[in-house]
Amino acid sequence: MRRRRNAKIVATLGPATSSRESIAALFQAGVDVFRLNFSHGVQEHHRERVTFIREIEKKTGRPIAIMCDLQGPKLRLGTFAKGSAMLETGGKFRLELKGKPGDETRAPLPHREIFAAMEPGTELLLDDGKVRLRVESCGPGFAETTVMVGGKLSDRKGVNVPNAVLPLSAVTEKDRSDLSFALDLGVDWVALSFVQRPEDVAEGRKLVAGRAGLLVKLEKPLAIRHLAEIIELSDAVMVARGDLGVEMPPEDVPPIQKQIIHACREAGKPVIVATQMLESMINTPTPTRAEASDVATAIYDGADAVMLSAETAAGSFPIESVAIMNRIIARVEQDPLYRLQMDATEPPPEHTSSDAISAAARQVARTVDAAAIVSYTTSGATALRAARERPHVPILVLTSNLNTARRLALLWGAHCVHTTDVSNFANMVEKAVRAAHRESLAEANQSIVITAGVPFGTPGATNILRIAWVHD
């Protein structure tokens, strides 16, 4: 079952898409990666969805990636005596570590870490930035603030502290429990929330212990200051634009999105663009033209994948959301300007044999008008370098490691096939030719370009390039 596009689609499962039938329909519509959001639902519901996904995978023979998205720390106000309160712009408002339910003049904030990071002048954003406070004076358990932007606050609204490093681990006790559960289920990617600095990624990598790919969600402006180090430590990255947009001006988000995508391509790491992509389709069967352009922009920029959140988790039109996203991606990739953009932003190869072979494969495929590039890989490293080149033909990934095949379902251009390992050169060529023909990537009398590493099965040792012809 071949997708007629290179960029991938990530869809979030939820109440609207929890049945076997709805998950199968999402896959048929174009989903490559299913996201389990551990901020919602109970573990047993996630277990059931994983079972359904693996059944679909077995039935279709196409590796499917499953992402566990950890909740991370959630910083929230306490409660209000009347359930809510109206804050007036210019007024005074007191925050207290402990205390009775709040009113128009004060509220409890049960997070010692936030008070530890405060100083006069610190800005606090409440309820996704709808209400803004500035700290005038503070101590270990209190803060006197001025209301910069007023509005209505209700129980347990979120709190953001931009430009301050909070003394918090990115992994909570709930996350540890969810992570252990998800890894035992065999998820392929673990998405790490609330990353502030490289040390948070290192902690996440230690906990995952190689049992899944580590995907870092860039949702804190502080993380952007350490972008190169964070990308280096991660296996993939997500541009979480909704959370980024809370803590920084909206006009800063598009350039940062482009910066992250460019940096990930240069590093050869997959990157997902997420949040509010087709937001209006939660309630309507078609997107706005602005939303269609937003998805298209991410594809023109070279993103490996685009993601749907509430659109598929809780929306009224989950299948339609995937179908239109599929159509937008396919249409963009047919545009000659898209190919010009990919070629213009091609990063120079690194001084390694893997990059030399991958860059050569791209050029050879174009020169001989090959139908596909076939990449043999064990760990996935060969396929990652091939996708970094953004070739003009599909990348057929052949691997004897099912976990690798599933994980690479996120990767740009990768059509993954789980197969037995090869034993010699002739066997490699024969298997590549048969697979390309069987998977409808090449027809008789067309050529393919094959990359692999010798000795066979050696991770990261890409050192062979071969042109082969497909026969009847």
C-alpha positions as CSV (number, residue, x, y, z in Angstrom):
1,M,0.0,0.0,0.0
2,R,2.0,2.9,-1.3
3,R,1.3,6.6,-0.5
4,R,1.6,8.9,-3.5
5,R,3.5,11.6,-1.5
6,N,6.7,12.0,0.5
7,A,5.7,14.0,3.6
8,K,3.9,12.0,6.2
9,I,0.7,12.5,8.3
10,V,0.6,12.1,12.1
11,A,-2.9,11.8,13.6
12,T,-3.9,11.9,17.2
13,L,-6.4,9.2,18.5
14,G,-9.1,10.2,21.0
15,P,-12.8,9.8,21.7
16,A,-13.7,10.4,18.1
17,T,-11.4,7.8,16.8
18,S,-11.0,5.0,19.3
19,S,-12.8,2.1,17.5
20,R,-11.1,-0.4,15.3
21,E,-13.2,0.8,12.3
22,S,-12.3,4.5,12.8
23,I,-8.6,3.8,13.2
24,A,-8.6,1.6,10.0
25,A,-10.5,4.4,8.2
26,L,-7.8,7.0,9.3
27,F,-5.1,4.7,8.0
28,Q,-6.8,4.2,4.7
29,A,-7.3,8.0,4.4
30,G,-3.5,8.5,4.7
31,V,-2.2,8.3,8.3
32,D,1.3,7.1,8.7
33,V,1.9,7.7,12.4
34,F,-0.7,7.4,15.2
35,R,-0.2,9.6,18.2
36,L,-1.4,8.5,21.7
37,N,-1.8,11.6,23.8
38,F,-1.1,10.6,27.4
39,S,-2.4,13.9,28.7
40,H,-5.9,12.4,28.2
41,G,-7.4,8.9,28.6
42,V,-6.4,6.0,30.7
43,Q,-3.7,3.5,30.0
44,E,-6.1,0.6,29.1
45,H,-7.7,2.8,26.4
46,H,-4.2,3.3,24.9
47,R,-3.5,-0.4,25.1
48,E,-6.7,-1.1,23.1
49,R,-5.8,1.4,20.4
50,V,-2.3,-0.1,20.0
51,T,-3.9,-3.5,19.6
52,F,-6.1,-2.2,16.8
53,I,-3.2,-0.5,15.1
54,R,-1.1,-3.6,15.1
55,E,-4.0,-5.6,13.7
56,I,-4.3,-3.1,10.8
57,E,-0.5,-3.3,10.3
58,K,-0.6,-7.1,10.0
59,K,-3.6,-7.0,7.7
60,T,-2.1,-4.4,5.3
61,G,1.5,-5.5,5.5
62,R,2.6,-1.9,5.9
63,P,4.7,-0.9,9.0
64,I,2.8,1.8,11.1
65,A,4.5,4.0,13.7
66,I,2.9,4.6,17.1
67,M,3.9,7.7,19.1
68,C,3.5,8.0,22.9
69,D,3.2,11.7,23.8
70,L,4.0,12.2,27.4
71,Q,2.1,14.9,29.3
72,G,5.0,16.6,31.1
73,P,4.7,19.0,34.0
74,K,1.4,20.9,34.0
75,L,1.5,24.2,35.8
76,R,-1.9,25.5,36.9
77,L,-3.6,27.9,39.2
78,G,-5.6,26.6,42.1
79,T,-9.4,27.1,42.4
80,F,-11.6,30.1,42.9
81,A,-14.3,30.5,45.6
82,K,-17.0,31.1,42.9
83,G,-15.4,29.0,40.2
84,S,-14.0,32.1,38.4
85,A,-13.0,35.7,38.9
86,M,-12.6,38.8,36.6
87,L,-9.2,40.6,36.7
88,E,-9.2,44.2,35.7
89,T,-6.3,45.6,33.7
90,G,-4.0,47.7,35.9
91,G,-5.3,46.1,39.1
92,K,-3.2,44.3,41.7
93,F,-3.3,40.5,42.1
94,R,-1.6,38.3,44.6
95,L,-0.4,34.8,44.1
96,E,0.2,32.5,47.0
97,L,1.8,29.1,47.3
98,K,-0.8,28.0,49.9
99,G,-4.2,29.6,50.7
100,K,-7.9,29.4,50.4
101,P,-9.7,29.5,47.0
102,G,-9.2,32.7,45.1
103,D,-11.2,35.8,44.2
104,E,-10.6,39.1,42.2
105,T,-7.6,40.0,44.3
106,R,-5.7,36.7,44.9
107,A,-5.4,33.1,43.9
108,P,-3.4,30.0,45.0
109,L,-0.6,28.9,42.8
110,P,0.5,25.4,44.1
111,H,3.9,25.3,42.4
112,R,7.0,26.1,44.5
113,E,9.1,25.9,41.4
114,I,7.4,28.9,39.8
115,F,8.0,31.1,42.9
116,A,11.7,29.9,42.9
117,A,12.1,31.3,39.3
118,M,10.3,34.6,39.9
119,E,11.9,38.0,40.3
120,P,10.6,41.5,40.0
121,G,9.7,42.1,36.3
122,T,8.9,38.4,35.6
123,E,5.9,38.1,33.3
124,L,3.3,35.4,34.0
125,L,0.9,34.2,31.3
126,L,-2.4,32.7,32.4
127,D,-4.9,30.7,30.4
128,D,-2.7,30.5,27.3
129,G,-1.7,34.1,27.6
130,K,-5.3,35.5,27.7
131,V,-4.4,37.1,31.1
132,R,-0.9,38.6,31.7
133,L,0.7,39.5,35.0
134,R,3.9,41.3,35.9
135,V,5.6,40.5,39.2
136,E,6.3,43.6,41.3
137,S,7.7,41.8,44.4
138,C,7.9,38.2,45.5
139,G,9.2,35.7,48.0
140,P,9.4,31.9,48.5
141,G,5.6,31.5,48.7
142,F,4.0,34.7,47.3
143,A,4.1,37.2,44.5
144,E,2.5,40.6,44.3
145,T,1.7,41.4,40.6
146,T,0.1,44.0,38.4
147,V,-2.5,42.9,35.9
148,M,-1.1,43.9,32.5
149,V,-3.9,42.3,30.5
150,G,-7.1,41.5,32.4
151,G,-9.8,39.0,31.7
152,K,-11.8,36.1,33.3
153,L,-9.9,33.4,35.1
154,S,-11.5,30.1,36.2
155,D,-10.3,27.1,38.1
156,R,-7.0,25.4,37.3
157,K,-6.1,27.5,34.2
158,G,-2.6,27.0,32.9
159,V,0.4,29.2,33.9
160,N,3.4,29.9,31.7
161,V,6.6,31.7,32.7
162,P,8.4,32.8,29.6
163,N,12.2,33.4,29.6
164,A,12.7,31.7,33.0
165,V,14.2,28.3,33.5
166,L,12.0,26.4,35.9
167,P,13.7,24.0,38.3
168,L,11.6,21.1,37.0
169,S,12.3,17.8,35.4
170,A,10.6,17.3,32.0
171,V,9.5,13.9,33.2
172,T,6.9,13.7,36.1
173,E,6.0,10.6,38.1
174,K,2.9,10.2,35.9
175,D,5.2,10.4,32.8
176,R,7.4,7.6,34.3
177,S,4.4,5.4,34.8
178,D,3.1,6.1,31.3
179,L,6.5,5.7,29.7
180,S,7.1,2.3,31.3
181,F,3.6,1.2,30.1
182,A,4.1,2.6,26.6
183,L,7.5,1.0,26.1
184,D,6.1,-2.4,27.2
185,L,3.4,-1.9,24.6
186,G,6.1,-1.5,22.0
187,V,5.5,2.1,20.9
188,D,8.0,3.4,18.3
189,W,8.4,7.0,19.3
190,V,8.3,8.8,22.7
191,A,7.5,12.5,22.5
192,L,9.0,14.5,25.4
193,S,7.2,17.6,26.6
194,F,8.4,20.7,28.5
195,V,11.9,20.5,27.3
196,Q,13.9,23.6,28.4
197,R,17.5,22.6,27.9
198,P,19.7,19.8,26.6
199,E,19.8,18.1,30.0
200,D,16.1,17.4,29.8
201,V,16.7,15.5,26.5
202,A,19.5,13.5,28.1
203,E,17.3,12.5,31.0
204,G,14.6,11.4,28.5
205,R,17.0,9.4,26.5
206,K,18.3,7.6,29.6
207,L,14.7,6.7,30.6
208,V,13.8,5.5,27.1
209,A,17.0,3.4,27.0
210,G,16.9,2.8,23.2
211,R,13.6,1.0,23.3
212,A,12.0,3.7,21.1
213,G,12.9,6.8,19.2
214,L,13.1,10.0,21.3
215,L,11.1,12.9,19.8
216,V,11.6,16.3,21.4
217,K,8.7,18.7,21.4
218,L,10.0,22.3,21.0
219,E,7.3,24.2,22.9
220,K,9.5,26.4,25.1
221,P,11.3,29.5,23.7
222,L,14.2,28.7,26.1
223,A,14.7,25.4,24.2
224,I,15.3,27.4,20.9
225,R,18.4,28.9,22.5
226,H,19.9,25.4,22.6
227,L,18.4,24.2,19.3
228,A,21.6,22.6,17.9
229,E,22.4,20.7,21.1
230,I,18.8,19.5,21.5
231,I,18.5,18.3,17.9
232,E,21.8,16.5,18.2
233,L,20.6,14.6,21.3
234,S,17.2,13.8,19.9
235,D,16.0,11.3,17.2
236,A,13.3,13.6,15.9
237,V,11.7,17.0,16.7
238,M,8.2,18.4,16.8
239,V,7.5,22.1,16.2
240,A,4.7,22.6,18.8
241,R,3.5,25.9,17.6
242,G,0.6,26.3,19.9
243,D,2.7,26.3,23.0
244,L,5.5,28.3,21.4
245,G,2.9,30.9,20.4
246,V,1.8,31.4,24.0
247,E,5.3,32.4,25.3
248,M,6.5,34.4,22.3
249,P,4.9,36.9,19.9
250,P,2.9,35.3,17.1
251,E,5.0,36.9,14.5
252,D,8.1,35.1,15.8
253,V,6.6,31.6,15.4
254,P,6.8,31.3,11.5
255,P,10.5,32.2,11.3
256,I,11.3,29.9,14.2
257,Q,9.4,27.1,12.4
258,K,11.5,27.6,9.3
259,Q,14.7,27.7,11.4
260,I,13.9,24.4,13.2
261,I,13.0,22.6,9.9
262,H,16.2,23.8,8.3
263,A,18.3,22.8,11.3
264,C,16.7,19.3,11.4
265,R,17.2,18.7,7.7
266,E,20.8,19.7,8.0
267,A,21.2,17.3,10.9
268,G,19.3,14.5,9.1
269,K,16.7,14.3,11.8
270,P,12.9,14.0,11.1
271,V,10.8,17.1,12.0
272,I,7.0,17.3,12.5
273,V,5.1,20.6,12.3
274,A,2.1,20.4,14.7
275,T,-0.8,22.3,16.3
276,Q,-3.9,24.0,14.8
277,M,-3.1,23.0,11.2
278,L,-6.7,22.3,10.3
279,E,-8.3,23.6,13.5
280,S,-11.6,24.7,11.9
281,M,-12.2,21.1,10.8
282,I,-12.9,20.2,14.4
283,N,-16.4,21.5,13.6
284,T,-16.6,21.9,9.8
285,P,-16.0,19.5,6.9
286,T,-13.6,21.8,5.0
287,P,-10.6,23.9,6.2
288,T,-10.1,27.6,5.7
289,R,-7.9,28.6,2.8
290,A,-5.4,30.0,5.4
291,E,-5.2,26.6,7.0
292,A,-4.6,24.9,3.7
293,S,-1.8,27.4,3.1
294,D,-0.4,26.7,6.5
295,V,-0.1,22.9,5.8
296,A,1.3,23.7,2.3
297,T,3.9,26.1,3.8
298,A,5.2,23.3,6.1
299,I,5.6,21.0,3.1
300,Y,7.3,23.7,1.0
301,D,9.7,24.2,3.9
302,G,10.6,20.5,3.8
303,A,9.0,19.1,6.9
304,D,9.0,15.3,7.2
305,A,5.5,15.2,8.6
306,V,2.5,17.4,9.6
307,M,0.2,16.6,12.5
308,L,-3.5,16.6,13.4
309,S,-4.5,16.9,17.1
310,A,-8.0,17.7,18.1
311,E,-9.1,17.5,14.5
312,T,-8.9,13.7,14.6
313,A,-9.0,13.1,18.4
314,A,-12.2,14.9,19.2
315,G,-13.4,16.5,16.0
316,S,-16.6,15.8,14.0
317,F,-14.7,15.2,10.7
318,P,-11.5,13.2,11.5
319,I,-11.4,11.2,8.2
320,E,-12.1,14.3,6.1
321,S,-9.3,16.1,8.0
322,V,-6.8,13.4,7.0
323,A,-8.1,13.2,3.5
324,I,-7.7,16.9,2.8
325,M,-4.3,17.0,4.4
326,N,-3.3,14.1,2.2
327,R,-4.5,16.0,-0.9
328,I,-2.7,19.2,0.1
329,I,0.6,17.4,0.5
330,A,0.3,15.6,-2.8
331,R,-0.6,18.8,-4.6
332,V,2.3,20.7,-3.2
333,E,4.8,18.0,-4.1
334,Q,3.6,18.1,-7.7
335,D,4.4,21.8,-7.9
336,P,7.7,22.4,-9.8
337,L,8.4,25.2,-7.3
338,Y,8.5,22.5,-4.5
339,R,11.3,20.7,-6.2
340,L,13.1,23.9,-6.8
341,Q,12.8,24.7,-3.1
342,M,14.1,21.3,-2.0
343,D,17.1,21.6,-4.4
344,A,17.8,25.2,-3.3
345,T,17.9,24.2,0.4
346,E,19.9,21.1,0.0
347,P,22.5,20.9,2.8
348,P,26.1,20.0,1.8
349,P,27.0,16.4,2.6
350,E,29.0,15.7,5.7
351,H,32.5,14.2,5.2
352,T,31.4,10.6,5.7
353,S,31.1,7.6,3.3
354,S,27.3,7.5,4.2
355,D,26.7,11.0,3.0
356,A,29.0,10.6,0.0
357,I,26.9,7.5,-1.1
358,S,23.6,9.2,-0.3
359,A,24.4,12.4,-2.2
360,A,25.7,10.3,-5.1
361,A,22.5,8.1,-5.1
362,R,20.4,11.2,-5.4
363,Q,22.4,12.5,-8.4
364,V,22.6,9.1,-10.1
365,A,18.9,8.6,-9.7
366,R,18.2,11.9,-11.4
367,T,20.8,11.3,-14.2
368,V,19.6,7.8,-15.2
369,D,15.9,8.7,-14.5
370,A,15.6,5.9,-11.9
371,A,12.2,5.0,-10.5
372,A,13.4,4.7,-6.9
373,I,16.3,4.6,-4.5
374,V,16.4,1.4,-2.5
375,S,18.1,1.7,0.9
376,Y,19.1,-1.3,2.9
377,T,19.3,-0.5,6.6
378,T,19.4,-2.1,10.0
379,S,19.4,0.8,12.4
380,G,17.7,3.3,10.0
381,A,20.9,5.5,9.6
382,T,21.2,4.8,5.9
383,A,17.6,5.8,5.2
384,L,17.9,9.0,7.3
385,R,20.9,10.1,5.3
386,A,19.0,9.3,2.0
387,A,16.0,11.3,3.1
388,R,18.2,14.2,4.1
389,E,18.9,14.6,0.3
390,R,15.2,14.9,-0.5
391,P,15.6,13.0,-3.8
392,H,13.1,13.4,-6.6
393,V,12.1,9.7,-6.4
394,P,10.7,7.6,-3.5
395,I,13.0,5.9,-1.0
396,L,12.3,2.1,-0.7
397,V,13.6,1.2,2.8
398,L,14.3,-2.5,3.2
399,T,15.1,-3.7,6.7
400,S,15.2,-6.9,8.6
401,N,14.4,-5.0,11.8
402,L,10.6,-4.5,12.2
403,N,11.1,-1.8,14.8
404,T,13.3,0.2,12.4
405,A,10.6,-0.2,9.7
406,R,7.9,1.1,12.0
407,R,10.0,4.0,13.3
408,L,10.9,5.2,9.8
409,A,7.3,5.5,8.8
410,L,7.7,9.0,10.1
411,L,10.6,9.8,7.6
412,W,10.1,11.9,4.5
413,G,9.9,9.8,1.3
414,A,10.4,6.5,3.1
415,H,8.3,3.5,1.9
416,C,9.3,0.9,4.5
417,V,9.2,-2.9,4.0
418,H,10.1,-5.4,6.6
419,T,12.1,-8.2,5.0
420,T,14.7,-10.9,5.7
421,D,18.3,-9.9,5.7
422,V,20.5,-10.3,2.7
423,S,23.5,-12.6,2.6
424,N,25.5,-11.6,-0.4
425,F,25.7,-9.0,-3.2
426,A,23.6,-10.9,-5.8
427,N,20.9,-11.5,-3.2
428,M,20.8,-7.8,-2.3
429,V,20.2,-6.8,-5.9
430,E,17.6,-9.5,-6.6
431,K,15.7,-8.6,-3.5
432,A,15.8,-4.9,-4.2
433,V,14.5,-5.4,-7.7
434,R,11.7,-7.7,-6.6
435,A,10.6,-5.4,-3.8
436,A,10.6,-2.3,-6.0
437,H,8.4,-4.0,-8.5
438,R,6.1,-5.7,-6.0
439,E,5.6,-2.4,-4.1
440,S,4.7,-0.6,-7.4
441,L,7.7,1.7,-7.1
442,A,9.2,0.6,-10.4
443,E,8.0,-1.1,-13.5
444,A,9.7,-3.5,-15.9
445,N,12.7,-2.0,-17.8
446,Q,13.0,0.8,-15.2
447,S,16.2,1.3,-13.2
448,I,16.6,1.6,-9.5
449,V,19.5,2.9,-7.4
450,I,20.6,0.7,-4.5
451,T,22.5,1.8,-1.4
452,A,23.7,-0.5,1.3
453,G,26.6,-1.3,3.7
454,V,29.1,-4.1,3.6
455,P,29.5,-6.2,5.7
456,F,25.7,-6.6,5.5
457,G,23.8,-5.9,8.7
458,T,26.4,-3.4,10.0
459,P,24.6,-0.3,11.4
460,G,25.5,3.0,9.7
461,A,28.0,1.5,7.2
462,T,26.7,2.8,3.9
463,N,29.4,2.2,1.4
464,I,27.8,0.6,-1.7
465,L,25.9,2.2,-4.6
466,R,24.6,0.0,-7.4
467,I,22.3,0.6,-10.4
468,A,20.0,-2.3,-11.3
469,W,17.2,-2.9,-13.8
470,V,13.8,-4.2,-13.0
471,H,12.7,-7.2,-15.1
472,D,9.4,-9.0,-15.6
